[in-house]
């Protein structure tokens, strides 16, 4: 099924070894990612040992193949609510929510109003060790939290005059921060003692991108970039999302290690994609304008072994290369809209051409797609998206094989034409 790539080889001044990539090699990397999750608390979440171990695995394979590997460190703010907030006086109040980036804690104390809580003045008569109760408005929740901490509050309750709400304190806070409606706010302020319990993980974490580049220098200095995020959600090992993409581009990099393509190929394994594309954003932000312009195209590979798959090709410059590949294999594909949900977004925001492949996430397969691709209409394309069951069993080997071949061929086409004319 994947013997197509011989067609490409003839076009290359220096052959790039993109003859069929055995899916077994890709699966070997995937099993390594599964093992790192299994031995590190069940996930490969950024800033935690499961991701670090995955990154060490990728870097070690690359180094063995002769690459110089760059580890690009950065920090990002991690937040998750481990359990719902509890606010109680004589009994527990309803309509209480933990503010995003609230600290974790279990504190009991006397509530004390502090106006809007935006300025030091609001805390003039505040007694350290009490629980601050402030009104929503006038300044950000982050400023309110900062002022409360400065005044020595052990927790902060923000009251909206309308009703219960959700808020975001913007960065990790050292104390519990709750959001409540008017009714709860009024009752709490009248009590002598309340107890606030939040259970969160809210902290700045450190992680890194893994980057490696083939030799090859084009007179115009352009490179082709291929990237995949290596981190998973905290809920699971992230084998389809995105062990598949990370493993496929690792195997491609290993096979290109001996090659001297006319155009250099730069591979990137991003971290903290799941928390908000932090790794790719950091990378793009660090580029000089000249470095940015030197990227001919950025190809993103995120989820390429979905069990109830479709072949979604990102709109843009690389579309026609993917189209040729799928057409030749008599396989259906469709154009996928760029919705900003993966690591191509910082590149396209910086005016770099982007492309890539995606075989489907939590969205349900339509009837029309089921007719075209097979599979089950009305069911998610990846039934284990962001779940603990995103394991080795959550990967369709044939879809992974076809997708890996697609990426390999598109990269080969890019490096064989210098400069590439698109459309
Ligand atoms: Zn992903």
Boltz pocket constraint, residues with backbone or C-beta under 6 A from the ligand:
constraints:
  - pocket:
      binder: B
      contacts: [[A, 229], [A, 241], [A, 242], [A, 273], [A, 302], [A, 303], [A, 341], [A, 342]]
      max_distance: 6.0
